[in-house]
């Protein structure tokens, strides 16, 4: 059942994280390769800051600290963080992280890249890393 106010069962969240997201990422990567275009894999970019991640909390429960907050908007039924359509999409912290990734890719050689956090940056979404996509 639900744990600590998280509205998702562990089994459903695990399926989304470990089955759905990789399948979607692989499909986009396949299409990019078939079209001869560059590819940026973001599937691990916000790892550890997903909705309901252990050790994080929703933005607004304490001061705006990206080290301790989720980098996604929560499932919003009451329109407290934005419209329902924005639920489960990156919030300002997540957008900052993705912007950092895009900046790194823009400065790199063409090709396929994967974006991850720079864990030595202590959870700063502006400190990301890219590596060649597998």
Backbone bond lengths (Angstrom), bond angles and torsions (degrees), N, CA, C in turn:
res aa  C-N    CA-C-N  psi(-1)  N-CA   C-N-CA  omega(-1)  CA-C   N-CA-C  phi
1 X - - - 1.455 - - 1.518 110.45 -
2 X 1.307 115.38 -167.73 1.458 120.81 -176.62 1.520 110.03 -76.84
3 X 1.308 114.49 144.63 1.444 120.27 -176.46 1.525 109.20 -128.69
4 X 1.289 117.46 134.30 1.467 122.96 175.34 1.525 113.30 53.74
5 X 1.322 117.89 34.82 1.459 121.63 177.23 1.512 114.38 81.46
6 X 1.316 117.46 3.02 1.458 120.31 179.49 1.531 108.53 -79.60
7 X 1.342 118.32 126.55 1.467 120.15 -174.77 1.527 114.52 -83.95
8 X 1.324 118.14 21.79 1.454 121.23 -178.48 1.525 110.18 -125.98
9 X 1.308 115.97 141.44 1.453 120.53 171.90 1.524 108.48 -73.92
10 X 1.316 117.29 146.77 1.461 120.86 179.45 1.529 111.73 -55.39
11 X 1.327 116.50 -41.69 1.462 120.59 -178.10 1.525 111.04 -61.67
12 X 1.323 117.18 -41.30 1.469 120.62 178.63 1.524 111.68 -68.23
13 X 1.317 116.17 -43.22 1.468 119.89 179.64 1.524 110.43 -64.85
14 X 1.331 117.21 -40.57 1.468 120.42 178.09 1.525 110.67 -63.57
15 X 1.338 117.57 -41.39 1.460 120.72 178.41 1.533 110.26 -60.78
16 X 1.318 116.70 -45.19 1.465 119.94 -179.86 1.527 111.04 -62.60
17 X 1.331 116.26 -45.56 1.465 120.37 -175.72 1.522 113.30 -72.31
18 X 1.326 116.66 -39.44 1.462 119.65 -170.80 1.521 114.88 -105.70
19 X 1.324 117.21 -7.99 1.463 120.29 178.00 1.528 110.84 -121.79
20 X 1.336 116.99 -59.03 1.461 120.98 -174.98 1.528 112.80 -62.95
21 X 1.326 117.17 -54.01 1.474 120.31 -176.65 1.530 111.45 -60.59
22 X 1.355 119.78 -46.91 1.472 117.94 177.13 1.530 113.40 -61.72
23 X 1.340 117.90 -38.56 1.456 119.42 178.57 1.524 111.43 -63.72
24 X 1.321 116.87 -43.56 1.464 120.09 178.90 1.525 110.55 -64.39
25 X 1.315 117.18 -44.51 1.463 120.90 178.46 1.515 112.25 -60.91
26 X 1.333 116.34 -41.91 1.465 120.05 179.04 1.528 111.60 -65.63
27 X 1.329 117.11 -36.69 1.473 119.75 177.74 1.525 110.81 -64.36
28 X 1.320 117.18 -44.68 1.466 120.39 179.19 1.534 110.06 -63.46
29 X 1.321 116.37 -41.88 1.466 120.93 179.04 1.532 110.81 -61.64
30 X 1.326 117.56 -41.59 1.464 122.05 179.10 1.524 110.82 -63.27
31 X 1.319 116.92 -43.95 1.468 120.43 179.12 1.526 110.37 -65.32
32 X 1.325 117.08 -42.21 1.476 119.83 178.92 1.525 110.57 -60.71
33 X 1.326 116.89 -43.24 1.471 120.33 179.22 1.522 111.01 -64.14
34 X 1.325 117.07 -41.27 1.472 120.82 179.87 1.524 111.44 -65.09
35 X 1.321 117.27 -31.18 1.471 121.90 -179.12 1.528 112.18 -91.13
36 X 1.336 116.99 -8.04 1.461 120.57 -179.69 1.515 113.08 72.84
37 X 1.327 116.96 28.52 1.461 120.84 -179.88 1.519 110.99 -105.91
38 X 1.312 115.15 161.81 1.454 121.05 176.55 1.517 109.85 -68.38
39 X 1.315 115.80 161.55 1.461 121.65 -175.80 1.526 109.07 -142.21
40 X 1.319 116.38 135.96 1.462 121.58 174.73 1.517 108.42 -121.94
41 X 1.316 116.38 114.43 1.462 123.06 -179.74 1.526 108.36 -88.65
42 X 1.329 116.01 113.23 1.469 121.40 -178.51 1.522 113.28 -103.68
43 X 1.332 118.41 7.38 1.467 120.21 -171.48 1.515 114.22 -59.73
44 X 1.341 118.99 -27.82 1.468 121.32 179.67 1.525 113.44 -108.55
45 X 1.314 117.01 2.83 1.463 120.56 -174.44 1.528 113.14 -61.49
46 X 1.296 117.52 -36.59 1.466 120.56 -175.39 1.529 111.96 -108.75
47 X 1.334 116.37 19.33 1.471 121.73 -177.59 1.523 111.04 -57.00
48 X 1.304 114.71 136.99 1.458 121.20 -179.80 1.517 113.19 88.74
49 X 1.328 116.87 -7.28 1.465 121.60 179.69 1.525 111.07 -125.39
50 X 1.346 116.77 18.41 1.456 120.75 178.13 1.526 109.64 -70.22
51 X 1.324 116.25 167.33 1.464 120.95 174.80 1.521 108.19 -58.37
52 X 1.310 115.83 130.78 1.473 124.02 177.80 1.519 113.79 71.19
53 X 1.331 119.01 16.84 1.459 119.97 176.33 1.517 110.10 -65.14
54 X 1.318 115.35 142.44 1.459 121.04 177.20 1.525 108.06 -64.55
55 X 1.313 116.54 130.94 1.461 121.31 178.02 1.514 114.67 90.65
56 X 1.330 117.36 0.75 1.463 119.88 176.41 1.520 108.91 -121.08
57 X 1.317 115.11 164.26 1.463 120.44 175.41 1.516 108.42 -138.23
58 X 1.314 115.82 166.13 1.456 120.34 179.34 1.523 110.29 -66.51
59 X 1.313 115.78 146.69 1.454 120.38 173.34 1.522 107.82 -62.77
60 X 1.298 116.74 138.68 1.452 120.84 179.16 1.509 112.82 106.30
61 X 1.341 117.10 -17.25 1.457 119.36 178.42 1.527 111.18 -82.19
62 X 1.308 116.55 -17.88 1.468 123.14 172.82 1.525 106.31 -154.54
63 X 1.313 117.89 -177.29 1.463 120.61 -177.55 1.521 112.61 -54.99
64 X 1.320 118.90 160.52 1.460 122.17 -176.01 1.527 112.00 -72.03
65 X 1.324 117.12 89.96 1.458 122.54 -177.83 1.523 109.54 -122.93
66 X 1.329 118.31 104.77 1.460 120.38 -175.54 1.528 113.21 -63.64
67 X 1.316 118.28 -19.72 1.472 119.87 178.80 1.520 111.68 -66.87
68 X 1.326 117.10 -27.14 1.460 120.92 -173.51 1.530 113.69 -117.49
69 X 1.325 116.92 0.56 1.463 119.85 -176.37 1.519 112.66 -109.16
70 X 1.338 114.22 158.80 1.451 120.62 170.49 1.530 108.25 -68.40
71 X 1.314 116.12 147.81 1.459 120.77 179.32 1.524 110.52 -103.48
72 X 1.321 115.79 22.58 1.459 123.15 177.23 1.510 109.09 -131.15
73 X 1.311 116.39 153.98 1.460 120.80 170.69 1.519 107.86 -73.26
74 X 1.303 116.34 140.60 1.454 121.49 -179.80 1.521 109.69 -74.11
75 X 1.306 116.93 162.97 1.459 121.83 174.19 1.521 107.47 -60.72
76 X 1.308 117.01 111.47 1.463 122.03 -166.44 1.523 111.78 -108.64
77 X 1.318 116.02 95.47 1.463 120.69 176.05 1.528 111.84 -85.47
78 X 1.330 116.37 -24.27 1.462 120.49 -172.32 1.521 113.13 -105.34
79 X 1.352 117.34 7.74 1.453 121.69 179.37 1.532 112.04 59.37
80 X 1.336 115.86 42.85 1.463 120.28 -179.18 1.522 112.26 -92.62
81 X 1.329 117.86 -27.73 1.462 120.70 -179.49 1.525 112.01 -114.54
82 X 1.267 117.72 2.87 1.462 122.40 -175.43 1.516 108.49 140.07
83 X 1.294 116.76 -174.19 1.457 119.38 -177.47 1.519 111.02 -72.58
84 X 1.308 115.50 160.91 1.458 121.68 178.87 1.529 110.62 -56.22
85 X 1.331 117.01 -36.39 1.466 120.74 -179.32 1.527 112.49 -64.56
86 X 1.308 117.92 -20.93 1.468 121.02 179.29 1.522 112.22 -89.38
87 X 1.326 117.36 -6.51 1.457 120.78 178.33 1.525 110.60 -58.13
88 X 1.314 115.24 143.05 1.456 123.39 176.33 1.529 113.50 66.62
89 X 1.319 117.35 16.60 1.451 122.32 174.21 1.524 107.92 -108.99
90 X 1.327 118.32 158.02 1.465 120.55 -178.23 1.526 112.27 -57.52
91 X 1.323 115.18 137.83 1.466 121.37 174.58 1.532 108.01 -88.81
92 X 1.320 117.98 -164.08 1.469 121.06 -177.47 1.526 111.78 -59.85
93 X 1.343 118.01 -39.48 1.465 120.70 177.83 1.531 110.29 -64.11
94 X 1.329 116.53 -44.84 1.460 120.79 179.53 1.520 111.95 -65.48
95 X 1.319 116.73 -39.84 1.471 120.56 177.52 1.525 110.66 -63.91
96 X 1.321 116.49 -38.91 1.475 120.37 178.47 1.523 110.28 -63.68
97 X 1.331 116.85 -41.69 1.463 120.81 178.74 1.527 110.95 -63.32
98 X 1.328 116.82 -45.57 1.461 119.58 -179.92 1.529 111.52 -66.28
99 X 1.318 117.10 -35.19 1.468 120.15 176.67 1.525 110.72 -63.74
100 X 1.331 116.18 -39.65 1.468 119.97 177.39 1.529 109.91 -62.32
101 X 1.328 117.27 -40.93 1.465 121.30 177.86 1.520 110.92 -62.33
102 X 1.325 116.61 -46.38 1.461 120.16 -179.77 1.521 111.51 -62.46
103 X 1.328 116.86 -37.37 1.460 120.36 176.79 1.519 111.95 -62.78
104 X 1.323 116.65 -41.21 1.463 120.88 177.95 1.525 111.24 -65.90
105 X 1.320 116.85 -41.78 1.463 120.62 179.10 1.524 110.56 -66.21
106 X 1.323 116.50 -39.11 1.463 119.96 178.41 1.515 112.74 -61.73
107 X 1.318 117.08 -29.36 1.459 121.51 179.95 1.531 112.33 -90.70
108 X 1.326 117.43 -7.99 1.465 121.92 -176.75 1.525 111.25 -94.74
109 X 1.302 114.85 170.84 1.465 120.95 175.42 1.531 109.35 -66.82
110 X 1.331 117.54 152.58 1.468 119.51 176.99 1.530 110.97 -58.70
111 X 1.319 115.24 152.97 1.462 119.84 177.87 1.506 111.87 145.91
112 X 1.305 115.49 -164.14 1.448 121.79 178.26 1.516 110.25 -99.61
113 X 1.303 116.16 131.90 1.466 121.85 -176.72 1.518 110.71 -129.71
114 X 1.311 114.53 152.98 1.458 122.17 175.22 1.516 107.30 -121.80
115 X 1.313 116.21 136.31 1.458 121.27 -176.86 1.529 110.16 -107.04
116 X 1.308 116.27 134.69 1.462 122.42 176.48 1.516 108.52 -137.85
117 X 1.316 114.75 167.96 1.458 119.59 178.27 1.518 110.97 -78.86
118 X 1.284 115.80 148.32 1.449 122.28 171.00 1.529 105.67 -88.44
119 X 1.323 116.43 93.83 1.464 120.11 -173.51 1.519 112.57 -63.23
120 X 1.327 116.79 -18.52 1.459 118.74 175.65 1.523 110.70 -75.93
121 X 1.336 116.31 -11.09 1.453 121.28 175.80 1.521 112.10 -82.04
122 X 1.335 116.81 3.56 1.470 123.06 176.81 1.520 113.64 55.68
123 X 1.318 117.01 42.43 1.460 120.37 175.69 1.508 114.46 80.49
124 X 1.315 118.22 19.66 1.461 121.89 177.03 1.525 107.89 -83.01
125 X 1.336 118.59 115.30 1.464 119.86 -177.40 1.521 113.68 -64.52
126 X 1.303 118.00 -13.67 1.461 120.60 176.40 1.518 112.86 -81.68
127 X 1.330 116.59 -8.43 1.466 120.96 -178.75 1.520 109.09 -111.42
128 X 1.305 115.36 92.64 1.454 121.86 -179.13 1.533 108.75 -119.65
129 X 1.316 115.69 169.26 1.463 121.47 177.21 1.528 108.63 -132.74
130 X 1.307 115.56 153.10 1.461 119.22 171.16 1.528 106.93 -122.22
131 X 1.326 113.77 154.18 1.470 121.59 174.64 1.519 106.03 -145.17
132 X 1.323 117.07 159.27 1.468 117.87 178.47 1.526 110.71 -57.16
133 X 1.327 116.37 135.73 1.470 120.98 178.25 1.513 109.10 -69.93
134 X 1.301 114.95 142.67 1.489 119.85 179.43 1.502 110.99 -77.61
